[in-house]
Amino acid sequence: MFKKVLIAEDFQDTNQGIVNALKNKLHIPEIQEELYCDKAHTRLKVAEANNTLFDLLITDLSFKGSHVKRTLTSGEELIAVARNLHPNIKVIVNSMEDNPARINALFKEQKINGYVCKGRHGLIELVNAVQDVYANKVYMSPQINISDRNTVFELDEFDVLILKELENGLSKKEISNKLKLQNISPNSESSIDKKISKLFDEFGAKNSTSLISKLIRKGKI
């Protein structure tokens, strides 16, 4: 079983529930927790410097804003920096998000190892996910279905938000700045660039104008 686990979750009660479940059910000896992505990133960097790497990262996707200035504002951004520091770290996302399109993107683009949808049986599922991921299996909450292509390619709210701003003539940098002002995450220019590139690939578009035209014709926006 994993020896060292990092949990990134912005609700203390949720954090404690996860810690208790993993310790009582799986007897993981070292579990660290953080409420903010930046602090979780710091723990990852310290672990790398000391050559005491984490085996597993469990993270939410959405983190509430605070008075403290943040560099990393979402689980996706935390996963990206974790992968840069430690390419072999296992990652399980534990989130309320149930949109198959976004979840599918996490597996395809972020290369996550497991996805748990928070709910009535969330902690039980999370324990099962940790066991499966440790055994080099992929875990997906039973209620999530990403096998239907029509569902997978459904635009989520964040996709539509970015597309509307592109339609209004904003650049990726301008969209990034606008999202930061509105405290919407993810909001980094690189995250927006990846999202737009994914949409280009999925809808066979070569540029933003072509993409918008195709989606309007399909009735997507």
C-alpha positions in Angstrom: 0.0 0.0 0.0 1.0 3.6 -0.5 3.3 5.0 2.3 3.0 8.7 1.8 -0.1 10.5 0.6 -0.9 14.2 0.1 -4.5 15.5 0.2 -5.5 18.9 -1.2 -9.0 19.8 -0.2 -10.3 23.2 0.9 -12.8 21.9 3.5 -11.1 20.8 6.8 -13.9 18.4 7.7 -13.6 16.7 4.3 -9.9 16.5 4.8 -10.2 14.9 8.2 -12.8 12.4 6.9 -10.4 11.3 4.2 -7.5 11.0 6.5 -9.5 8.9 9.0 -10.8 6.6 6.2 -7.4 6.0 4.7 -5.7 5.4 8.1 -8.4 3.2 9.5 -9.1 1.2 6.3 -5.7 1.1 4.6 -3.3 1.8 7.4 -1.3 4.4 5.4 1.4 5.6 7.7 2.0 9.2 6.5 -0.8 11.4 5.3 -0.4 15.2 4.9 -3.1 17.6 4.0 -3.4 21.2 2.7 -6.3 23.6 2.2 -4.7 25.5 -0.7 -3.0 24.4 -3.9 0.0 26.6 -3.4 0.7 25.1 0.0 0.3 21.6 -1.4 2.8 22.5 -4.2 5.2 23.6 -1.5 4.9 20.3 0.2 5.6 18.5 -3.1 8.7 20.7 -3.6 10.0 20.0 -0.1 9.4 16.3 -0.6 11.4 16.3 -3.8 14.3 18.3 -2.3 14.5 15.8 0.6 14.1 12.8 -1.7 11.0 11.7 0.2 8.5 11.8 -2.6 4.7 11.4 -2.2 3.3 8.2 -3.7 -0.2 9.6 -4.2 -1.9 13.0 -4.6 -5.7 13.2 -3.8 -7.1 16.5 -4.9 -10.3 18.4 -5.4 -10.8 20.4 -8.6 -12.4 23.6 -7.2 -10.8 25.7 -4.4 -12.6 28.7 -3.0 -10.8 32.1 -3.2 -9.4 33.8 -0.1 -7.7 37.1 0.9 -4.3 35.3 0.3 -2.9 35.8 -3.2 -2.8 32.5 -5.0 -0.6 31.2 -7.9 -2.4 27.9 -8.3 -6.2 28.2 -8.1 -7.5 24.8 -9.3 -6.9 21.1 -9.0 -5.9 20.9 -12.7 -3.1 23.3 -12.1 -1.9 21.5 -9.0 -1.9 18.2 -10.9 0.2 19.8 -13.7 2.9 21.0 -11.3 2.8 17.7 -9.4 3.5 15.9 -12.6 6.4 18.2 -13.5 8.0 17.6 -10.1 7.3 13.8 -10.0 6.0 12.3 -13.3 5.3 9.0 -11.6 3.1 10.2 -8.8 -0.4 8.7 -8.8 -3.3 11.1 -8.8 -6.9 10.6 -7.7 -9.4 13.5 -8.2 -12.1 13.7 -5.5 -14.7 16.2 -6.6 -18.4 17.2 -6.9 -17.9 17.5 -10.6 -20.0 15.0 -12.6 -19.7 16.3 -16.1 -18.4 13.4 -18.2 -16.7 15.7 -20.7 -14.5 17.4 -18.0 -13.8 14.1 -16.3 -12.8 12.5 -19.6 -10.4 15.4 -20.2 -8.8 14.7 -16.8 -8.0 11.2 -17.8 -6.8 12.1 -21.3 -4.9 15.3 -20.7 -3.9 15.2 -17.0 -3.4 11.4 -17.0 -5.1 11.0 -13.7 -5.4 7.5 -12.3 -8.7 7.7 -10.6 -11.9 9.8 -10.3 -14.2 9.8 -7.3 -17.4 11.8 -7.4 -18.2 13.1 -3.9 -21.5 11.9 -2.6 -23.2 9.6 0.0 -20.7 6.8 -0.6 -17.8 9.0 -1.5 -15.4 7.8 1.3 -16.1 4.2 0.5 -15.4 4.9 -3.2 -12.3 6.8 -2.3 -10.9 3.8 -0.3 -11.7 1.5 -3.3 -10.0 4.0 -5.6 -6.8 4.1 -3.6 -6.7 0.3 -3.6 -7.3 0.0 -7.3 -4.8 2.7 -8.2 -2.2 1.1 -5.9 -2.8 -2.1 -8.0 -2.1 -0.1 -11.2 -5.8 -0.1 -12.1 -7.9 2.9 -13.2 -10.8 3.8 -10.9 -14.0 5.6 -12.0 -17.0 6.3 -9.8 -19.8 3.9 -10.9 -22.3 6.8 -11.6 -20.0 8.4 -14.2 -20.2 7.2 -17.8 -17.6 8.6 -20.3 -18.0 5.8 -22.8 -20.7 7.6 -24.9 -19.0 9.8 -27.5 -21.9 12.1 -27.7 -21.6 12.7 -23.9 -17.8 12.9 -23.9 -17.8 15.7 -26.5 -20.5 17.7 -24.7 -19.4 21.3 -24.0 -19.3 22.2 -20.3 -19.9 25.6 -18.8 -16.2 26.5 -18.8 -15.9 25.6 -22.5 -18.9 27.8 -23.4 -17.5 30.7 -21.3 -14.2 30.6 -23.2 -15.9 30.2 -26.5 -18.1 33.3 -25.9 -15.0 35.3 -25.1 -13.3 34.1 -28.2 -16.4 35.1 -30.2 -16.1 38.5 -28.6 -12.6 38.8 -30.0 -10.6 38.4 -26.8 -7.2 36.9 -26.9 -6.1 34.0 -24.6 -4.2 36.4 -22.5 -7.2 38.8 -22.3 -9.5 35.9 -21.4 -7.0 34.8 -18.7 -7.0 38.3 -17.1 -10.8 38.5 -17.2 -11.2 35.2 -15.5 -8.7 36.2 -12.8 -10.6 39.4 -12.1 -13.8 37.3 -11.8 -12.1 34.8 -9.6 -13.0 31.9 -12.0 -10.6 28.9 -12.1 -8.7 27.6 -13.9 -7.6 31.0 -15.3 -4.0 30.6 -16.3 -3.2 31.4 -20.0 -1.7 27.9 -20.4 -4.9 26.3 -19.1 -7.0 28.3 -21.5 -4.6 27.4 -24.4 -4.9 23.7 -23.6 -8.7 23.9 -23.4 -8.9 25.7 -26.8 -6.4 23.3 -28.4 -8.6 20.4 -27.2 -11.6 21.9 -28.7 -9.8 22.4 -32.0 -8.9 18.7 -32.0 -12.4 17.5 -31.1 -14.2 19.6 -33.7 -11.6 19.6 -36.4 -11.0 23.3 -36.4 -7.8 25.1 -37.5 -8.4 28.4 -35.8 -10.8 30.2 -33.5 -13.0 31.6 -36.3 -13.4 28.1 -37.8 -14.2 26.6 -34.3 -16.9 29.2 -33.5 -18.5 28.7 -36.9 -18.6 24.9 -36.6 -20.1 25.1 -33.1 -22.7 27.6 -34.2 -23.7 25.3 -37.1 -23.9 22.3 -34.7 -26.1 24.4 -32.3 -23.5 24.0 -29.5 -23.3 27.7 -28.7 
